[in-house]
Amino acid sequence: MKNLIVIGHPDKNSFCYNGIFKTIKNELEVKNEHLEIIDLYRDSFTRPRDKVIKKYQELVTWTDRIYIISPVWWFRLTPRMEIFFDEGF
């Protein structure tokens, strides 16, 4: 299986990053499955974003499974996760 993890939390010390993301990543590595990671807060989001958005679109069409990891703040996703959905699809 081809797996894509999209992590959308700015803080590497958060539960989203250290708990959920690392657990999923480790489990997929143990199963020796194909894995790609989109780390929205480590990628460059300066304008123009055409190159990074194109890369994301290619990964989304490549994958069989997508894991989306993001907190919900005040009924909204993180700003970069919203950009991922707004501009990526």
PyMOL commands that set and color helices and strands:
alter all, ss='L'
color gray80, all
select helices_A, chain A and resi 15-30+50-62+79-88
alter helices_A, ss='H'
color red, helices_A
select strands_A, chain A and resi 2-7+34-39+65-69
alter strands_A, ss='S'
color yellow, strands_A
deselect
rebuild
show_as cartoon
